[in-house]
């Protein structure tokens, strides 16, 4: 028992260090989430350059954080690290999709494969949100393009059939599937309304042309018999 104080002091020192690292990690994870969400918001606002800067900043924060806590594997695999990694993956994947480029790899972003997969699932919701905005603007081609992207992602997500203990993908699959079904329904209604509007516009245009022709004819002869006037 002579070394009790020595052993307990070592444990206390280790726990104090871990507690300090935990607080540091929590703050940096909040920074990653906040920056990633700014990236997504900028994408929706059409500010792609600013969004790219935000995405790069979030990757940088994540890289520095993982380097700082590399000697604490339990912190690296904690729930708050997982949440931040998913947000980071979602922002970078969404940025790549909207920019028309190839998707970044998990290694490019600095996240685990499971975080990347779950982040990919979350992009379906952001695509739907963007699709709704295009519907408001009446852009059929862009809405159809986004619907196709949502279908591709959902189809790929459904290929992952693993127990939740390995990767909790089931809920993401259910949500993505529901959002896709809603988007399909919205698109059908949107397309029908758009076609109806175009037919109405064409009809009004043809009626307008007919009215102009009749008015021109009336203006030409004033509705009078010219020969009888001058006779």
Protein Blocks (a to p, Z undefined) as FASTA:
>chain_A
ZZmmmmmmmmmmmmmmmmmmmmmmmmmmmmmmmmmmmmmmmmmnopaklmmmmmmmmmmm
mmmmmmmmmmmmklmmmmklmmmmmmmmmmmmmmmmmnopacddfklnopafklmmmmmm
mmmmmmmmmmmmmmmnopaklmmmmmmmmmmmmmmmmmpccdfkloccklmmmmmmmmmm
mmmmmmmmmmmmmmmmmmmmmmmmmmmmmmmmmmmmmmmnnopafklmmZZ
